[in-house]
Amino acid sequence: MRLFQHRLAAGIVCALAAGSWGAAPLAFAQDTATEPPAVHATELGKVTVTAQSRSQEAQDVPIAMAIVSARRLGDIAATDLSQTNLFVPGLVVDGSDPTQPTYRLRGIETSDFGIGTDSAVGVYVNGVYQTRSGGALMALNDIARVEVLKGPQGTLFGRNTAAGAISIITNEPTDQFEGNARIRLGEYGRRYGDALLNVPVNQDLALRLSVLDNQSNGYLREAVTGQHYGKDDEWGARAVARWQVTPDSTVHLSWDHDRLKQPSRMDIGLIPLSATDLYQRAPFPADPATWYNPIHAPYFNDAAGARERRQYNGWTLTFDHAFDWGSFTSTTNYAAYNISHVEDGDGTNHITTHLDTGVISDGRTLYQEFKLSGSNEHVDWVSGASFYSEHANQTSLATVNTDTYDTLAINSGLGAQFTPDGTLFHYFDSLLQAFHLPYRLLGEPWTETVSNKGRFSAWAVYGDAIWHVTDKFNLTTGLRYTRDRKYFDWYTPVRYAPGLDKTVAELDAAGILDLAPALTGGALSADALRAILTRNQIFPNAVGQLVTRDNRWSDFSPRLVADYHFSEDVMGYASLAKGYKAGGYNGVQPGSQFAPEKVWNAEVGVKSRFPEQHLLLNASVYHYRYTDKQTLVVVPSTSGLGVPSYQVSNTSQDATGLDLQVQWQPLAQLQLGFNGSYIDSKYASARVPAGLDSNGDAVYLNVSGQPVDEPKFSYSVTGDYTWPGVAGGALVFHASYGYRGRMRCNDASVYQGKCALPTNFDLGAAQQRTDLRVDWNARDGHWGLGAYVNNLFDQRYVSGLGTISQSVLGTPYAYVTPPRMWGVEARYKF
């Protein structure tokens, strides 16, 4: 069946065919057409981009890039970047936690979710860096295009672009009065609307306002409460004013707002447990042969206040002035955000395995850049200086109850050292009940937290010049110097359990705790029992202490590029570039710090057009060495009843890869495209945690020379066919097909929840997705109707495994991809 679906999907796409995702789009692919445009073959790929901090045609830029136009985003009804997955090979955006998204590009990912670390893939909106906690995954609002720049971009974009950069370009005010509105209705209660109004106030002033509202009921219900999960609730707005102060001076002032208010991420439990006996404990250790397939498993969530919340506001002031010799640009941005993420951490609703986890943070950023640029017959240059500052606060929390700790005591064997039944709270609670004493120890909630404060700043100076050595040969030299400073602190208060503390105080006052030696056969003293009842178990380090770190790092990031134009339509290039990501800290590991990441990338590529064949072909081959890569791993607890934690492990990796982009326009009505990626990524050096040995000590595996999780192959095929003269307009058929190969495992992958286990589902399987769309557009361009289906064959995958609770509670859980969804759309433009 899967083979049939695979072939049918490919057949549909090849029959309809497409302008390629991730390639420079056909020039007429920016707007929905009512008639097949008469595009000359030499116009293929003539899309203006700003990848090198200056406006250029994509085919003249010696960087491997993927360009996603506004139309392409509309074709799949994408509301944020995570919904482009599988259609931009080499790029994976995990939006399952929209308040803390992760980006993976060419096999490089920073998965840590705290304010102490940055992503290795920088996200920029109109040139302004977005923090991962702030605006890195906002709703796509009035977007012109998205430029995905592959490989290190340290010279042009600066810090935190070691793997590449995603540059989101929005539309700016124009001199024409215009507006549009769009509404989508679809499966699972989908209700989406956006609107735009552009008003030229006078010849010098223009205003542009856009809004969107994205709602849905969700595709999954909690088995007990019936509450919907996987739902959408996001509202966004963007306002821009353009003032032509003088013929040579322009001011832009913009405001971006985003509000997200959704249920939490879905941790789908894998262990079959009683639906009525909430005190049943999961078998330990967990037997993978008995696990549910999470795609079909009942869903339980008992997290108190489970939620995803984000509030973001950003203001940007840009001043441009043109001189005879070039131009000056000043960009000032201020942004403020707050997020709240709380989720069920065990995948069950059982009292004996209760675990909630969460991150709550807020912050504000300030960015200032001054840029000078110019060009003449000998050189095209740009230089500048920038300053970035961020003040951020974060609290990581975990909530359990005293029944949970009895489960930990039983599973760890610690309880058996002290009590006959292997429990702690239950054993003493049962004794209290036996003597009819009015004290209870079970069912008491217990919360532990770690609070962080981060004060970060960075300044940089840079220069980049394209030297026109001959009419055909260019040499680009660039260099950026960056100076980072990061202050970070940790404070871990004593665990919060007011109900339990009240009971313990009463027991102590009554002298009952002093009976501990007699009740445990001398195994526990009164002081030892008090410690078990009151000390931190989840975050046990540096309790009550303020731990601080203050580090400074500096970096030189150069690039050297040679490009040669063999003809007007064929350009070859070779480049050597360095990327840099600042060092950082793990928010739940007091005193931890890690070094900056650095990557060197060598690349050779060609960008070409063949006008007579109506063909565009771009390809590049690259090799990089990535050092001190910060990888988030699960580290087991080696003390008492502790729960494993996420910590950052430093590794180094090498990769060799190939990117290929093809576009073909055999007919005026038909466009075909292919975009593919191959990568062989391996650890150069790495020691990764992989559980505990028989003595309870952490086991670290040396996976040097073994594959990183990145699949070798991924590709997309997309297509458009225009049928003119239908009901006073034209029909446009679109199809997109994406494929991402099987995860490559290493010896530690199973423990980290990334690769295959002998279970009833396939973890790390190859993934496929097929989207179809048909649009009718009126000849005058004012009206449009559409219908679409995403994930046509309802192919769902297990995208990750949660192993923290599995290793101590026996309750693994999984994340799964969304099901098939369809919708209809109506548009009006004036």
Long-range contacts (C-beta under 8 A, 24 or more apart in sequence): 5-768, 5-770, 5-793, 5-795, 6-768, 9-737, 9-768, 9-770, 9-792, 9-793, 10-717, 10-737, 12-735, 12-737, 12-770, 12-772, 13-717, 13-718, 13-719, 13-735, 13-736, 13-737, 13-770, 14-672, 14-717, 14-719, 15-719, 16-719, 16-720, 16-721, 16-733, 16-734, 16-735, 17-664, 17-670, 17-671, 17-672, 17-673, 17-717, 17-718, 17-719, 17-720, 17-721, 17-735, 18-671, 18-672, 18-673, 18-717, 18-718, 18-719, 18-720, 18-734, 18-735, 18-736, 19-72, 19-663, 19-671, 19-673, 19-718, 19-719, 19-720, 20-661, 20-662, 20-663, 20-673, 20-674, 20-675, 20-716, 20-717, 20-718, 21-66, 21-68, 21-72, 21-84, 21-87, 21-88, 21-673, 21-675, 21-716, 21-718, 21-736, 21-738, 22-66, 22-67, 22-68, 22-87, 22-88, 22-89, 22-91, 22-148, 22-661, 22-675, 22-716, 23-66, 23-67, 23-616, 23-618, 23-661, 23-662, 23-663, 23-673, 23-675, 24-49, 24-58, 24-59, 24-65, 24-67, 24-616, 24-618, 24-661, 24-663, 25-67, 25-69, 25-71, 25-72, 26-663, 26-665, 26-671, 29-69, 29-71, 29-72, 29-671, 29-720, 30-69, 30-70, 30-71, 30-145, 31-71, 32-71, 32-74, 32-732, 32-775, 32-777, 32-784, 33-722, 33-730, 33-732, 33-777, 34-724, 34-729, 34-730, 34-777, 34-778, 34-779, 34-780, 34-781, 35-722, 35-724, 35-730, 35-779, 36-668, 36-669, 36-722, 36-724, 36-730, 37-668, 38-668, 39-665, 39-668, 40-611, 41-609, 41-610, 41-611, 41-612, 41-613, 41-614, 41-615, 41-665, 42-569, 42-609, 42-611, 44-609, 44-611, 44-614, 44-615, 44-616, 44-663, 44-665, 45-607, 45-609, 45-616, 45-663, 47-145, 49-145, 49-147, 50-127, 50-147, 50-167, 50-169, 51-147, 51-149, 51-156, 51-167, 52-156, 52-382, 52-464, 52-466, 53-127, 53-156, 53-371, 53-373, 53-382, 53-464, 54-373, 54-375, 54-380, 54-382, 59-571, 59-607, 59-609, 59-616, 59-618, 60-571, 60-607, 62-476, 62-561, 62-563, 62-571, 62-573, 62-575, 62-605, 62-607, 63-149, 63-150, 63-151, 63-575, 64-149, 64-150, 64-151, 64-603, 64-605, 64-618, 64-620, 64-622, 64-659, 65-147, 65-148, 65-149, 65-150, 66-90, 66-91, 66-147, 66-148, 66-150, 66-661, 66-675, 67-145, 67-146, 67-147, 67-148, 68-145, 68-146, 68-148, 69-144, 69-145, 70-143, 70-144, 70-145, 72-718, 73-140, 73-143, 73-146, 75-718, 75-734, 75-736, 75-771, 75-773, 75-788, 76-736, 76-771, 76-773, 76-788, 76-790, 77-184, 77-186, 77-192, 77-788, 77-790, 77-823, 77-825, 78-140, 79-139, 79-140, 79-192, 79-212, 79-214, 79-232, 79-234, 80-137, 80-138, 80-139, 80-140, 81-137, 81-140, 81-146, 81-166, 82-137, 84-146, 85-738, 85-740, 85-769, 86-714, 86-716, 86-738, 86-739, 86-740, 86-767, 86-768, 86-769, 87-716, 87-718, 87-736, 87-738, 87-769, 88-148, 88-675, 88-716, 89-659, 89-675, 89-676, 89-677, 89-714, 89-715, 89-716, 89-738, 89-740, 90-150, 90-657, 90-659, 90-677, 90-679, 90-714, 91-148, 91-166, 92-740, 93-137, 94-799, 95-137, 96-265, 96-266, 96-799, 96-800, 96-815, 97-265, 97-308, 97-341, 97-343, 98-137, 98-260, 98-262, 98-308, 98-310, 99-133, 99-260, 99-308, 99-309, 99-310, 99-339, 99-340, 99-341, 99-359, 100-132, 100-133, 100-339, 100-341, 100-359, 101-132, 101-136, 101-137, 102-132, 103-136, 103-163, 103-166, 104-163, 104-710, 105-148, 105-150, 105-163, 105-164, 106-150, 106-151, 106-163, 106-164, 106-622, 106-624, 106-655, 106-657, 106-679, 106-681, 106-710, 107-653, 107-655, 107-657, 107-679, 107-681, 107-708, 107-710, 108-162, 108-163, 108-164, 108-599, 108-626, 108-629, 108-653, 109-163, 110-581, 110-630, 110-631, 110-632, 111-631, 111-632, 112-584, 112-586, 112-630, 112-632, 112-646, 112-648, 113-359, 113-632, 113-646, 114-359, 114-394, 114-396, 114-452, 114-585, 114-586, 114-587, 114-588, 115-361, 115-363, 115-392, 115-393, 115-394, 115-452, 115-454, 115-587, 116-452, 116-454, 116-486, 116-488, 116-584, 116-585, 116-586, 116-587, 117-584, 117-585, 117-586, 117-630, 117-648, 118-159, 118-160, 118-581, 118-582, 118-584, 119-160, 120-160, 120-161, 120-162, 120-163, 120-579, 120-581, 120-597, 120-629, 121-160, 121-161, 121-163, 121-164, 121-165, 121-166, 122-153, 122-157, 122-158, 122-159, 122-160, 122-161, 122-164, 122-165, 122-166, 123-165, 123-166, 123-168, 124-157, 124-165, 124-166, 124-167, 124-168, 125-168, 125-170, 125-256, 125-314, 126-168, 126-169, 126-170, 126-254, 126-316, 126-318, 127-167, 127-331, 127-369, 128-314, 128-316, 128-331, 128-333, 128-367, 129-157, 129-158, 129-160, 129-367, 129-388, 130-335, 131-337, 131-363, 131-365, 131-390, 131-392, 133-337, 133-339, 133-361, 133-363, 133-392, 134-312, 134-314, 134-335, 134-337, 134-363, 134-365, 135-256, 135-258, 135-312, 135-314, 135-335, 135-337, 138-236, 138-256, 138-258, 138-312, 139-212, 139-214, 139-234, 139-236, 139-258, 140-168, 141-170, 141-194, 141-210, 141-211, 141-212, 141-236, 141-237, 141-238, 141-256, 142-170, 142-171, 142-196, 142-208, 142-210, 142-238, 143-168, 143-169, 143-170, 143-171, 144-169, 144-170, 144-171, 145-169, 150-659, 151-575, 151-577, 151-579, 151-601, 151-603, 151-622, 151-624, 152-557, 152-577, 152-578, 152-579, 152-580, 152-599, 152-600, 152-601, 152-624, 153-577, 153-579, 154-480, 154-482, 154-555, 154-557, 154-559, 154-577, 154-578, 154-579, 154-580, 155-462, 155-464, 155-478, 155-479, 155-480, 155-557, 155-558, 155-559, 155-577, 155-578, 156-462, 156-464, 156-478, 156-480, 156-559, 158-386, 158-458, 158-460, 158-462, 158-480, 158-482, 158-557, 159-458, 159-460, 159-482, 159-484, 159-555, 159-580, 159-581, 159-582, 160-580, 160-581, 160-582, 161-579, 161-580, 161-581, 162-579, 162-580, 162-581, 162-597, 162-598, 162-599, 162-626, 163-579, 163-599, 170-238, 170-240, 171-208, 172-208, 172-240, 172-242, 172-252, 173-198, 173-200, 173-206, 173-207, 173-208, 173-240, 173-241, 173-242, 174-198, 174-200, 174-206, 174-208, 175-200, 175-203, 175-206, 176-200, 178-829, 178-830, 179-829, 179-830, 180-827, 180-828, 180-829, 180-830, 181-827, 181-828, 182-825, 182-826, 182-827, 182-828, 183-825, 183-826, 184-823, 184-824, 184-825, 185-823, 185-824, 186-216, 186-821, 186-822, 186-823, 186-824, 187-820, 187-821, 187-822, 187-823, 188-216, 188-217, 188-218, 188-219, 188-230, 188-231, 188-821, 189-215, 189-216, 189-217, 189-218, 189-231, 190-215, 190-216, 190-232, 190-821, 190-823, 191-215, 191-216, 192-823, 203-244, 204-243, 204-244, 204-245, 205-241, 205-242, 205-243, 205-244, 206-241, 206-242, 207-239, 207-240, 207-241, 207-242, 208-238, 208-239, 208-240, 208-241, 208-242, 209-237, 209-238, 209-239, 209-240, 210-237, 210-238, 210-239, 211-235, 211-236, 211-237, 211-238, 212-236, 212-237, 218-263, 219-818, 219-819, 219-821, 220-266, 220-299, 221-299, 222-299, 222-300, 222-301, 223-275, 223-298, 223-299, 223-300, 224-275, 224-300, 224-349, 227-263, 227-301, 228-263, 229-263, 229-264, 229-266, 229-299, 229-301, 230-263, 230-266, 230-818, 231-262, 231-263, 232-262, 233-260, 233-261, 233-262, 234-258, 234-259, 234-260, 234-261, 234-262, 235-259, 248-321, 248-322, 248-323, 249-319, 249-320, 249-321, 249-322, 250-319, 250-320, 250-321, 251-317, 251-318, 251-319, 251-320, 252-316, 252-317, 252-318, 252-320, 253-315, 253-316, 253-317, 253-318, 254-315, 254-316, 254-318, 255-313, 255-314, 255-315, 256-312, 256-313, 256-314, 256-315, 256-316, 257-312, 257-313, 257-314, 258-310, 258-311, 258-312, 259-310, 259-311, 259-312, 260-308, 260-309, 260-310, 260-311, 261-307, 261-308, 261-309, 262-307, 262-308, 262-309, 263-306, 263-307, 263-308, 264-301, 264-303, 264-306, 264-307, 264-308, 264-341, 264-342, 264-343, 264-344, 265-308, 265-341, 265-343, 265-815, 266-299, 266-301, 266-815, 266-816, 267-301, 267-343, 267-344, 267-345, 267-346, 267-347, 267-802, 267-813, 267-814, 267-815, 268-292, 268-294, 268-297, 268-299, 268-347, 268-813, 268-814, 268-815, 268-816, 269-294, 269-297, 269-299, 269-300, 269-346, 269-347, 269-348, 269-811, 269-812, 269-813, 270-294, 270-297, 270-347, 270-759, 270-811, 270-812, 270-813, 270-814, 271-347, 271-348, 271-810, 271-811, 271-812, 273-348, 273-350, 278-349, 278-350, 278-351, 278-352, 279-350, 279-351, 279-352, 279-403, 280-350, 280-352, 281-350, 281-352, 281-353, 281-407, 281-410, 281-810, 282-348, 282-350, 282-353, 282-809, 282-810, 282-811, 283-810, 284-410, 284-411, 284-809, 284-810, 285-810, 286-806, 286-810, 286-811, 286-812, 288-757, 288-758, 288-759, 289-758, 289-759, 289-760, 291-759, 291-760, 291-761, 291-812, 292-760, 293-760, 293-761, 294-761, 294-798, 294-813, 294-814, 294-815, 294-816, 295-761, 295-796, 295-798, 295-816, 300-344, 300-347, 300-348, 300-349, 301-344, 301-349, 302-344, 302-348, 302-349, 302-354, 303-342, 303-343, 303-344, 303-345, 303-356, 304-342, 304-356, 304-399, 305-342, 306-342, 306-343, 306-344, 306-356, 307-340, 307-341, 307-342, 308-340, 308-341, 309-338, 309-339, 309-340, 309-341, 310-337, 310-338, 310-339, 310-340, 311-337, 311-338, 311-339, 312-336, 312-337, 313-337, 323-374, 325-374, 326-372, 326-373, 326-374, 326-375, 327-372, 327-373, 327-374, 328-370, 328-371, 328-372, 329-369, 329-370, 329-371, 329-372, 329-373, 330-368, 330-369, 330-370, 330-371, 331-367, 331-368, 331-369, 331-371, 332-367, 332-368, 333-365, 333-366, 333-367, 333-368, 334-364, 334-365, 334-366, 334-367, 335-364, 335-365, 336-362, 336-363, 336-364, 336-365, 337-362, 337-363, 337-364, 338-362, 338-363, 342-397, 345-398, 345-802, 345-804, 345-805, 346-805, 346-809, 346-811, 346-813, 347-802, 347-805, 347-811, 347-812, 347-813, 347-814, 348-811, 351-401, 351-403, 351-404, 351-443, 352-403, 352-404, 352-406, 352-407, 353-404, 353-407, 353-805, 353-809, 353-810, 353-811, 354-399, 354-400, 354-401, 354-403, 354-404, 355-398, 355-399, 355-400, 355-404, 355-643, 355-805, 355-809, 355-811, 356-397, 356-398, 356-399, 356-400, 357-396, 357-397, 357-398, 357-399, 358-396, 358-397, 358-398, 359-394, 359-395, 359-396, 359-397, 360-394, 360-395, 360-397, 361-392, 361-393, 361-394, 361-395, 362-392, 362-393, 363-390, 363-391, 363-392, 363-393, 363-454, 364-390, 364-391, 364-392, 365-389, 365-390, 366-390, 377-468, 378-467, 378-468, 379-465, 379-466, 379-467, 379-468, 380-465, 380-466, 380-468, 381-463, 381-464, 381-465, 381-466, 382-463, 382-464, 382-465, 383-461, 383-462, 383-463, 383-464, 384-461, 384-462, 384-463, 385-459, 385-460, 385-461, 385-462, 386-459, 386-460, 386-462, 387-457, 387-458, 387-459, 388-456, 388-457, 388-458, 388-459, 389-456, 389-457, 389-458, 390-454, 390-455, 390-456, 390-457, 391-454, 391-455, 391-456, 392-453, 392-454, 392-456, 393-451, 393-452, 393-453, 393-454, 394-451, 394-452, 394-454, 394-587, 395-449, 395-450, 395-451, 395-452, 396-449, 396-450, 396-452, 396-539, 396-587, 396-588, 397-447, 397-448, 397-449, 398-447, 398-448, 398-449, 398-538, 398-539, 398-643, 399-445, 399-446, 399-447, 399-448, 400-445, 400-446, 400-447, 400-538, 400-643, 401-442, 401-443, 401-444, 401-445, 401-446, 402-441, 402-442, 402-443, 402-444, 402-446, 402-500, 403-442, 403-443, 404-446, 404-809, 405-446, 405-537, 405-641, 406-442, 407-809, 408-537, 408-641, 408-643, 408-808, 408-809, 409-641, 411-808, 411-809, 411-810, 412-640, 412-641, 412-696, 412-808, 414-640, 414-641, 417-523, 418-520, 418-523, 418-524, 419-520, 419-523, 424-532, 428-519, 428-529, 431-519, 432-512, 437-512, 439-503, 439-506, 439-507, 439-512, 440-503, 441-500, 441-503, 441-533, 444-497, 444-499, 444-500, 444-503, 445-497, 445-499, 446-495, 446-496, 446-497, 446-500, 447-495, 447-496, 447-497, 448-492, 448-495, 448-496, 448-536, 448-537, 448-538, 448-539, 449-492, 449-493, 449-496, 449-539, 450-490, 450-491, 450-492, 450-539, 450-587, 450-588, 450-590, 451-490, 451-491, 451-492, 451-493, 452-488, 452-489, 452-490, 452-491, 452-585, 452-587, 453-487, 453-488, 453-489, 454-486, 454-487, 454-488, 454-585, 455-486, 455-487, 455-488, 456-484, 456-485, 456-486, 456-487, 457-484, 457-485, 458-482, 458-483, 458-484, 458-485, 458-582, 459-483, 464-559, 471-565, 472-564, 472-565, 472-566, 473-562, 473-563, 473-564, 473-565, 474-561, 474-562, 474-563, 474-564, 475-560, 475-561, 475-562, 476-559, 476-560, 476-561, 476-562, 476-563, 476-575, 477-558, 477-559, 477-560, 478-558, 478-559, 478-560, 479-556, 479-557, 479-558, 479-559, 480-556, 480-557, 480-558, 481-554, 481-555, 481-556, 482-554, 482-555, 482-557, 482-580, 483-552, 483-553, 483-554, 484-552, 484-553, 484-554, 484-555, 484-582, 484-583, 484-596, 485-550, 485-551, 485-552, 486-549, 486-550, 486-551, 486-552, 486-553, 486-582, 486-583, 486-584, 486-585, 487-548, 487-549, 487-550, 488-548, 488-549, 488-550, 488-584, 488-585, 488-593, 489-546, 489-547, 489-548, 489-549, 490-542, 490-546, 490-547, 490-548, 490-587, 490-590, 490-591, 491-545, 491-546, 491-547, 492-536, 492-539, 492-541, 492-542, 492-543, 492-544, 492-545, 492-590, 493-543, 493-544, 494-534, 494-536, 494-543, 494-544, 495-534, 495-535, 495-536, 495-537, 495-538, 500-533, 501-534, 504-530, 504-533, 504-534, 537-640, 537-641, 537-642, 537-643, 538-642, 538-643, 538-645, 539-588, 539-645, 540-639, 540-640, 540-642, 541-589, 541-590, 542-590, 542-591, 545-590, 547-590, 547-591, 549-585, 549-591, 549-593, 551-583, 551-593, 553-582, 553-583, 553-595, 553-596, 555-580, 555-596, 555-598, 569-608, 569-609, 569-610, 569-611, 570-606, 570-607, 570-608, 570-609, 571-606, 571-607, 571-608, 572-604, 572-605, 572-606, 572-607, 573-603, 573-604, 573-605, 573-606, 573-607, 574-602, 574-603, 574-604, 574-605, 575-601, 575-602, 575-603, 575-604, 575-605, 576-600, 576-601, 576-602, 576-603, 577-601, 577-603, 581-630, 584-630, 584-648, 586-646, 586-647, 586-648, 588-645, 588-646, 588-647, 589-645, 589-647, 589-648, 592-647, 592-648, 594-628, 594-630, 594-648, 594-650, 595-628, 595-650, 596-628, 597-626, 597-627, 597-628, 597-629, 597-630, 598-626, 598-627, 598-628, 599-624, 599-625, 599-626, 599-627, 600-624, 600-625, 605-659, 613-664, 614-664, 614-665, 614-666, 615-662, 615-663, 615-664, 615-665, 616-661, 616-662, 616-663, 616-664, 617-661, 617-662, 617-663, 618-659, 618-660, 618-661, 618-662, 619-658, 619-659, 619-660, 619-661, 620-658, 620-659, 621-656, 621-657, 621-658, 622-655, 622-656, 622-657, 622-658, 622-659, 623-654, 623-655, 623-656, 623-657, 624-654, 624-655, 625-652, 625-653, 625-654, 625-684, 626-652, 626-653, 626-654, 626-655, 627-652, 627-684, 628-652, 629-653, 631-686, 631-688, 633-688, 633-689, 633-748, 633-752, 634-689, 634-751, 634-752, 634-753, 634-803, 634-804, 634-807, 635-689, 635-698, 636-689, 636-691, 636-692, 636-698, 636-807, 637-808, 638-692, 638-696, 638-697, 638-698, 643-804, 643-805, 643-808, 644-803, 644-804, 644-807, 644-808, 645-804, 646-804, 647-689, 649-686, 649-687, 649-688, 649-689, 651-683, 651-684, 651-685, 651-686, 651-687, 651-688, 652-683, 652-684, 652-685, 652-686, 653-681, 653-682, 653-683, 653-684, 653-686, 653-708, 654-681, 654-682, 654-684, 655-679, 655-680, 655-681, 655-682, 655-708, 655-710, 656-680, 657-681, 669-721, 669-722, 669-723, 669-724, 670-719, 670-720, 670-721, 670-722, 671-719, 671-720, 671-721, 672-719, 673-717, 673-718, 673-719, 674-715, 674-716, 674-717, 675-715, 675-716, 675-717, 675-718, 676-713, 676-714, 676-715, 676-716, 677-713, 677-714, 677-715, 678-712, 678-713, 679-710, 679-711, 679-712, 680-712, 681-707, 681-708, 681-710, 681-744, 682-706, 682-707, 682-708, 683-707, 683-708, 683-746, 688-746, 688-748, 688-752, 689-748, 689-751, 690-747, 690-748, 690-751, 690-752, 691-751, 691-807, 692-807, 701-747, 701-748, 703-746, 703-747, 703-748, 706-746, 706-747, 707-744, 707-745, 707-746, 708-744, 708-746, 709-743, 709-744, 709-745, 709-746, 709-749, 709-754, 709-755, 709-764, 710-743, 710-744, 711-740, 711-741, 711-742, 711-743, 711-744, 711-766, 712-741, 712-744, 713-739, 713-741, 714-738, 714-739, 714-740, 714-741, 715-739, 726-776, 727-776, 728-778, 728-779, 729-776, 729-777, 729-778, 729-779, 729-783, 730-776, 730-777, 730-779, 731-774, 731-775, 731-776, 732-774, 732-775, 732-776, 732-777, 733-772, 733-773, 733-774, 734-771, 734-772, 734-773, 734-774, 734-775, 735-770, 735-771, 735-772, 735-773, 736-769, 736-770, 736-771, 737-768, 737-769, 737-770, 737-771, 738-767, 738-768, 738-769, 738-770, 739-766, 739-767, 739-768, 740-766, 740-767, 740-768, 741-766, 742-766, 751-803, 752-803, 753-800, 753-801, 753-802, 753-803, 753-812, 754-800, 754-801, 757-801, 761-798, 761-814, 762-797, 762-798, 763-798, 763-801, 763-814, 765-797, 765-798, 767-795, 767-797, 767-817, 768-793, 768-795, 769-795, 770-795, 775-825, 781-829, 782-828, 782-829, 782-830, 783-827, 783-828, 783-829, 784-825, 784-826, 784-827, 784-828, 784-829, 785-824, 785-825, 785-826, 785-827, 786-824, 786-825, 786-826, 786-827, 787-822, 787-823, 787-824, 787-825, 788-822, 788-823, 788-824, 788-825, 789-820, 789-821, 789-822, 789-823, 790-820, 790-821, 790-822, 791-818, 791-819, 791-820, 791-821, 792-820, 793-820, 794-819, 794-820
